[in-house]
Amino acid sequence: MLIYLHIPYCDSKCHYCSFNSYVDKFDTRKAYMEALYKQLRFELERFKPQKGEIKTLFIGGGTPSTIDPVLYQPIFDLVEPYLEKNAEITTEANPNSATKAWLKGMKALGVNRISFGVQSFNFEKLKALGRSHTPQQAKDALLYAKELGFEHLSLDLIYNYKGDTKALLLADIKEAFTLPIDHISAYELTIEDGTKFSSTPEVRQENENLAFFVADQIKERGFTQYEISNFGTYQSQHNKGYWELENYIGAGAGAVGFLIQTRYYPQTNIDAYIQNPLNIKEEPLTKEELQTEQIFLGLRSCIGINPSLLSDKMQKNAQFLCDEKKLKCNNTHYYNTNYFLSDELALFILG
């Protein structure tokens, strides 16, 4: 079982961001964290984890580094009995708000993995994306986190912004590998409705060759690609738990939870969530919907697909792909060796 906590506050709204986040609600942070605690306590009763059963805890956003570690303390006290020994505890962070004091505080709480939203080491690109940190702040934050003893460090990169070239992206990748990281998430820029970039969709360039270039350059430096956007000598256990459709608690405004065949959606509005964090919508999923999700997730990651999941017709389609060397197959699973074709392969299997 996993836990995800959503922190909907941000220093600034990035031009590509479609996540539930706010830059003008900082006065509600204490009340929000109290509401988050209340929902999490309720979810622990609903999900009924055994002591030591929760394998991973992930704090995402938004920007978790906008919340003082003191406000996280009650939540860590609440979940501590349920955490597996040596559980992976990750927080996202922005370089400009992940101060030395904040990093020390999160380390003291038990966080052992940080994912930094770097996106690029090019100053002009950062400015164009709406990022509020500098390349030097990103490097300083990562180096200080290593100095403090965080076990696992990751950073995000974005590619296929207009003007991205192999030279620019190679410079980003080379800079990343000068830092003490064991994981990179490399995301292709997407244009979502409601974002600042939605009014200027031309800022995204269509260049599929850059996707292969970025992946190849990261792999050449010793990182394994274990999902379409994720690479590392360390593989995020929280990510893999999602892809294997493990049960997960989702607490916070805009979070999502999953238990057996039902998804749970707390309110997204901060003020409404603070007023009633237990107003949670339920969405039952059919076996067919879960099957489809497992096929798509299995093919875009190292999880693969167990043949028992498929109908006879789907197994024949999968075997055809194996015969054509489009999938790697053994006695227990079908595996995809080209994650960038995952959606097409999934649709072929589904028929």
Buried (B, 14 or more C-beta within 10 A) or exposed (E): BBBBBBBBBBBBBBBBBBBBBBEEBEEBBEBBBBBBBBBBBBBBEEBEBEEEBBBBBBBBBBBBBBBBBEBBBBBBEEBBEBBBEEBBBBBBBBBBBBBEEBBEBBBEBBBBBBBBBBBBBBEEBBEBBBBBBBBEBBBBBBBBBBEBEBBBBBBBBBBBBEEBEEEBBEBBBEBBBEBEBBBBBBBBBEBEEEBBBBEEEEBBBEBEEBBEBBBEBBEEEEBEBBBBBBBBEBBBBBBBBBBEBBBBBBBBBBBBBBBEEEBBBBBBBBEEBBEEBEEBEEEEBEEEEBBBBBBBBBBBBBBBBEBEBBEEEBBEBBBEBBEEEBBEBEEEBBBBEBBBBBEEBBEBBBE
